[in-house]
Amino acid sequence: MRKYFLIFKNAIREGMIYRIDTLTFLFSEILIFFSLFYLWSSAYGESVTIGNYSLKEMLFYYLAAHFILLTAKNNEITWMIGEEIRMGSFNIFLVQPLDYSKYILFYILGKSFFNTLIFTSAFCVIFIFFGQYLDPPNEISRYIYFIISVGLGFFIHFFFNYIIGLSTFWLGMIQGIIFSFWSTSSLLEGSIVPLDLLPDFLQRINDFLPFKYTVFVPISILNGKIDPDLALFLIPVFWILFLFFLSKFIFKKGIKRYEGFGI
């Protein structure tokens, strides 16, 4: 495991190298929330609620959703895997004793750990200035269930992005698939709008998919709109196991088609 821990540490160091880029991104995220604050304040106007969300609850929802997207949604690995396969740098994993899925996992865990440290500070700044306009829960248990749920959502995102990256073995270029997946999953996971504000037919379709367990369910547990239930944790575990074995199958098939560009 030592070699994978080194990959984890190197991913953290990589984030620390580009400090100006990180600080710029950090500042932009604070500005984005300021914009969201004024947007939703105007949208509510004289209204007390939209759906079953007060203004404070809506702002807190978007703050929590944004935090999840910045720390647990590992979209960059699709580009990373796609480029390694397409450009031939994947060849090194054919001759070195590294499990490719573990290499990608520990790399993105390092990135997520670094992002969590950095963006937690940004959200502390937001709470200092906008705490009176937010409605965070007081129960410690909800934060614990939230962290567990976000962790499960991390692995759902990971395996989806990993599988899409592996599709490069067959397709060569996957930009179109990436953008289609990102736009669809953003809607179905609840990062664009809370899922309970969507039409009933979309909510029913979403019940058969894993996306809501990555953003909407963790936040709904945190803000008290859903009580923690064993099924809310077992269902994402089922999806993680399904995607794990599917990724193993796709990887084995893809290796057989790999033409080894760059050898």
ROLUMMAR-315688 format. One record per residue (C-alpha): residue in three letters; y, z, x; residue number from 0. Coordinates in nm, 2 decimals, decimal comma, padded with zeros to 4 digits. Each point is the difference from the previous one (the first is absolute). Layout:
REM residues N
  resn       Y       Z       X  resi
   ala       Y       Z       X   NUM
...
This chain:
REM residues 263
  resn       Y       Z       X  resi
   met   00,00   00,00   00,00     0
   arg   00,23   00,04   00,30     1
   lys   00,08  -00,37   00,02     2
   tyr   00,10  -00,01  -00,36     3
   phe   00,22   00,31   00,04     4
   leu   00,17  -00,19   00,29     5
   ile   00,07  -00,29  -00,25     6
   phe   00,15   00,26  -00,24     7
   lys   00,23   00,14   00,27     8
   asn   00,10  -00,35   00,12     9
   ala   00,10  -00,09  -00,35    10
   ile   00,23   00,30  -00,01    11
   arg   00,14  -00,08   00,34    12
   glu   00,07  -00,36  -00,12    13
   gly   00,21   00,14  -00,28    14
   met   00,19   00,22   00,25    15
   ile   00,08  -00,29   00,23    16
   tyr   00,20  -00,19  -00,26    17
   arg   00,24   00,29  -00,08    18
   ile   00,30  -00,21  -00,10    19
   asp  -00,21  -00,20  -00,25    20
   thr  -00,15   00,32  -00,14    21
   leu   00,35   00,17  -00,04    22
   thr   00,13  -00,32  -00,17    23
   phe  -00,29  -00,01  -00,24    24
   leu   00,05   00,37  -00,06    25
   phe   00,37  -00,05  -00,09    26
   ser  -00,08  -00,29  -00,22    27
   glu  -00,25   00,21  -00,20    28
   ile   00,26   00,26  -00,07    29
   leu   00,24  -00,27  -00,12    30
   ile  -00,27  -00,15  -00,22    31
   phe  -00,04   00,33  -00,18    32
   phe   00,38   00,03  -00,04    33
   ser  -00,01  -00,34  -00,17    34
   leu  -00,29   00,10  -00,22    35
   phe   00,19   00,32  -00,10    36
   tyr   00,30  -00,20  -00,13    37
   leu  -00,22  -00,27  -00,15    38
   trp  -00,20   00,24  -00,22    39
   ser   00,31   00,22  -00,07    40
   ser   00,16  -00,31  -00,15    41
   ala  -00,33  -00,11  -00,18    42
   tyr  -00,02   00,34  -00,17    43
   gly   00,36   00,01  -00,11    44
   glu   00,01   00,23  -00,30    45
   ser  -00,38   00,00  -00,04    46
   val  -00,19   00,32   00,06    47
   thr  -00,33  -00,17   00,07    48
   ile  -00,15  -00,34   00,07    49
   gly  -00,36   00,01  -00,13    50
   asn  -00,10   00,36   00,08    51
   tyr   00,21   00,02   00,32    52
   ser   00,33   00,18   00,03    53
   leu   00,25  -00,12   00,27    54
   lys  -00,11   00,28   00,23    55
   glu  -00,37  -00,08  -00,05    56
   met   00,06  -00,38   00,06    57
   leu   00,19   00,06   00,32    58
   phe  -00,26   00,24   00,13    59
   tyr  -00,27  -00,26  -00,10    60
   tyr   00,16  -00,27   00,21    61
   leu   00,06   00,24   00,29    62
   ala  -00,37   00,09   00,01    63
   ala  -00,11  -00,36  -00,05    64
   his   00,22  -00,11   00,29    65
   phe  -00,14   00,27   00,22    66
   ile  -00,36  -00,11  -00,08    67
   leu   00,09  -00,36   00,08    68
   leu   00,16   00,09   00,33    69
   thr  -00,28   00,23   00,12    70
   ala  -00,33  -00,11  -00,17    71
   lys   00,02  -00,36  -00,09    72
   asn  -00,12  -00,18   00,31    73
   asn   00,09  -00,36  -00,08    74
   glu   00,07  -00,10   00,36    75
   ile  -00,37   00,00   00,09    76
   thr  -00,06  -00,32  -00,20    77
   trp   00,24  -00,19   00,23    78
   met  -00,14   00,17   00,30    79
   ile  -00,37  -00,09  -00,08    80
   gly   00,10  -00,35  -00,11    81
   glu   00,18  -00,07   00,33    82
   glu  -00,27   00,14   00,22    83
   ile  -00,27  -00,21  -00,17    84
   arg   00,22  -00,32  -00,02    85
   met   00,14   00,02   00,35    86
   gly  -00,33   00,10   00,17    87
   ser   00,10   00,35   00,13    88
   phe  -00,29   00,13  -00,22    89
   asn  -00,23  -00,13   00,27    90
   ile   00,04   00,33   00,20    91
   phe  -00,17   00,19  -00,28    92
   leu  -00,31  -00,22   00,04    93
   val  -00,05   00,12   00,36    94
   gln   00,13   00,36   00,00    95
   pro  -00,18   00,30  -00,15    96
   leu   00,26   00,05  -00,28    97
   asp  -00,07   00,00  -00,37    98
   tyr   00,27  -00,22  -00,14    99
   ser   00,05   00,18  -00,33   100
   lys   00,03   00,33   00,18   101
   tyr   00,25  -00,15   00,25   102
   ile   00,22  -00,13  -00,29   103
   leu  -00,04   00,33  -00,19   104
   phe   00,10   00,23   00,28   105
   tyr   00,29  -00,24   00,09   106
   ile   00,14   00,02  -00,35   107
   leu  -00,06   00,37  -00,02   108
   gly   00,22   00,04   00,30   109
   lys   00,27  -00,21  -00,16   110
   ser  -00,02   00,19  -00,32   111
   phe   00,01   00,34   00,18   112
   phe   00,32  -00,12   00,19   113
   asn   00,15  -00,13  -00,32   114
   thr  -00,07   00,33  -00,18   115
   leu   00,18   00,20   00,27   116
   ile   00,30  -00,24   00,00   117
   phe   00,04  -00,06  -00,37   118
   thr  -00,05   00,37  -00,09   119
   ser   00,34   00,06   00,17   120
   ala   00,16  -00,28  -00,20   121
   phe  -00,12   00,15  -00,33   122
   cys   00,12   00,34   00,11   123
   val   00,35  -00,15   00,04   124
   ile  -00,03  -00,15  -00,35   125
   phe  -00,10   00,34  -00,15   126
   ile   00,31   00,16   00,17   127
   phe   00,23  -00,25  -00,17   128
   phe  -00,18  -00,07  -00,32   129
   gly  -00,22   00,31  -00,06   130
   gln   00,20   00,09  -00,31   131
   tyr  -00,09  -00,34  -00,15   132
   leu  -00,37   00,03   00,06   133
   asp  -00,27   00,19  -00,17   134
   pro  -00,27   00,10   00,25   135
   pro  -00,29   00,22  -00,11   136
   asn  -00,02   00,36   00,10   137
   glu  -00,38   00,04   00,01   138
   ile  -00,14  -00,02   00,35   139
   ser  -00,34  -00,11  -00,14   140
   arg   00,16  -00,32  -00,13   141
   tyr   00,11  -00,09   00,35   142
   ile  -00,35   00,06   00,13   143
   tyr  -00,16  -00,22  -00,26   144
   phe   00,28  -00,26   00,06   145
   ile  -00,09  -00,01   00,38   146
   ile  -00,37  -00,04  -00,08   147
   ser   00,07  -00,27  -00,25   148
   val   00,23  -00,19   00,24   149
   gly  -00,27   00,03   00,27   150
   leu  -00,25  -00,17  -00,23   151
   gly   00,26  -00,27  -00,09   152
   phe   00,05  -00,06   00,38   153
   phe  -00,36  -00,10   00,04   154
   ile   00,01  -00,22  -00,31   155
   his   00,30  -00,18   00,14   156
   phe  -00,17  -00,02   00,34   157
   phe  -00,32  -00,16  -00,11   158
   phe   00,18  -00,25  -00,23   159
   asn   00,23  -00,10   00,29   160
   tyr  -00,29  -00,01   00,24   161
   ile  -00,20  -00,23  -00,22   162
   ile   00,29  -00,23  -00,06   163
   gly   00,06  -00,02   00,38   164
   leu  -00,37  -00,08   00,05   165
   ser   00,03  -00,30  -00,24   166
   thr   00,17  -00,18   00,29   167
   phe  -00,36  -00,07   00,12   168
   trp  -00,02  -00,25  -00,28   169
   leu   00,36  -00,09  -00,09   170
   gly   00,18  -00,01   00,33   171
   met   00,34   00,06  -00,16   172
   ile   00,03   00,29  -00,25   173
   gln   00,38   00,04  -00,05   174
   gly  -00,03  -00,12  -00,36   175
   ile  -00,28   00,24  -00,08   176
   ile   00,19   00,29   00,16   177
   phe   00,31  -00,05  -00,20   178
   ser  -00,19  -00,05  -00,32   179
   phe  -00,20   00,32   00,06   180
   trp   00,31   00,20   00,09   181
   ser   00,20  -00,11  -00,30   182
   thr  -00,30   00,06  -00,24   183
   ser  -00,10   00,34   00,15   184
   ser   00,37   00,12   00,00   185
   leu   00,01  -00,05  -00,38   186
   leu  -00,34   00,14  -00,07   187
   glu   00,03   00,31   00,23   188
   gly   00,32   00,11  -00,16   189
   ser   00,24  -00,04   00,29   190
   ile   00,23  -00,24  -00,19   191
   val   00,01   00,19  -00,33   192
   pro  -00,21   00,30  -00,13   193
   leu  -00,32  -00,14  -00,15   194
   asp   00,05   00,20  -00,33   195
   leu   00,31  -00,22  -00,07   196
   leu  -00,20  -00,32   00,02   197
   pro  -00,15  -00,17  -00,31   198
   asp  -00,32   00,14  -00,13   199
   phe  -00,22  -00,30   00,09   200
   leu   00,11   00,02   00,36   201
   gln  -00,08   00,37   00,01   202
   arg  -00,35  -00,06  -00,15   203
   ile  -00,07  -00,27   00,26   204
   asn   00,12   00,23   00,27   205
   asp  -00,25   00,27  -00,10   206
   phe  -00,28  -00,22   00,14   207
   leu   00,18  -00,05   00,34   208
   pro   00,06   00,24   00,29   209
   phe   00,37  -00,07   00,05   210
   lys   00,14   00,28  -00,22   211
   tyr  -00,17   00,26   00,22   212
   thr   00,21  -00,10   00,30   213
   val   00,35   00,08  -00,14   214
   phe   00,02   00,08  -00,38   215
   val  -00,28   00,26  -00,02   216
   pro   00,11   00,20   00,31   217
   ile   00,36   00,01  -00,13   218
   ser  -00,11   00,08  -00,35   219
   ile  -00,20   00,29   00,14   220
   leu   00,30   00,12   00,20   221
   asn   00,25  -00,02  -00,28   222
   gly  -00,23   00,17  -00,25   223
   lys  -00,05  -00,30  -00,24   224
   ile  -00,37   00,00   00,09   225
   asp  -00,21   00,31   00,05   226
   pro  -00,23  -00,01   00,30   227
   asp  -00,35  -00,11  -00,11   228
   leu  -00,32  -00,06   00,20   229
   ala  -00,02  -00,36  -00,13   230
   leu   00,34  -00,07   00,15   231
   phe  -00,15   00,06   00,34   232
   leu  -00,36  -00,13  -00,05   233
   ile   00,11  -00,34  -00,13   234
   pro   00,21  -00,08   00,31   235
   val  -00,29   00,13   00,22   236
   phe  -00,23  -00,25  -00,18   237
   trp   00,24  -00,28   00,07   238
   ile   00,03   00,10   00,36   239
   leu  -00,37  -00,01   00,05   240
   phe  -00,03  -00,34  -00,19   241
   leu   00,27  -00,15   00,22   242
   phe  -00,14   00,15   00,32   243
   phe  -00,34  -00,17  -00,06   244
   leu   00,16  -00,32  -00,11   245
   ser   00,21  -00,01   00,31   246
   lys  -00,31   00,05   00,22   247
   phe  -00,17  -00,29  -00,18   248
   ile   00,30  -00,23   00,03   249
   phe   00,04   00,09   00,37   250
   lys  -00,36  -00,10   00,08   251
   lys   00,04  -00,32  -00,19   252
   gly   00,33  -00,08   00,17   253
   ile  -00,13   00,06   00,35   254
   lys  -00,25  -00,28  -00,06   255
   arg   00,28  -00,24  -00,09   256
   tyr   00,23   00,10   00,28   257
   glu   00,07  -00,28   00,24   258
   gly   00,14   00,21   00,28   259
   phe   00,33  -00,17   00,06   260
   gly   00,14   00,09   00,35   261
   ile  -00,34   00,05   00,17   262
